[in-house]
Amino acid sequence: MTNDQIRPQVGVGVVFLQGSRVFLAKRHGSLGEDTWASAGGHLEMGETLEECARRE
């Protein structure tokens, strides 16, 4: 694999808090279906961590 083929994989997680409450979403149609999780996903090439967090 050459250097121009190396693509790091970065995951981003987002936790929304309101007082003592935490926002969770139920997962559908993916790994962990019917479980509860915080928002998150994978960073796209050229995207900042903040942009990824907003998109997710």
N, C-alpha and C positions, 0 to 999 in steps of 0.2 A: 504494500500500500504506500503510495507516495504522499507527501505532505499536503498536496492539494485535495486529496481524497479523505483526509482525516476530518471527521465532523463530530465534535463532542456532543454528547446528549445531556442536556440540562433539564431537570425537572423543577418546577416552581410551585410552591404551595402558598395559599392565601388563607388567613384566618380573620374572619370578621367578628368583632366583639361589640356588644352593646350592653354596657353595664356588666353584669355577671353572665350574660347570655352569649352563646356561640352559635353562629350560623352554620348549619350542615345541610347537605343536599343528598338525596337518595340516588344512588348510581343505577343507571338503566342501560342495558345492552352493551356492557363492557365488562372487563375483568372486575370482579367484586360486585356483580349485579345484586341489587336489593340490599346493599350495605350503605351505611351513612359515611360521608367523607366531607372534608373541607374542600373548597375550590382549589383547582390546580391543574397543571398540564405541562406540556413540553415547550421549551423555548424554541422559537423558529429562528432560522439563520438571519442575522442582521437585526434581530429584535432585542431591545433592552429588557432587563428584568422587570422594570416598571411597566413597559408596554405589554409584556406577557401577563403580568398580574392583572392589568386592566381587562385584557381580552378574556382571560379565564373567568 
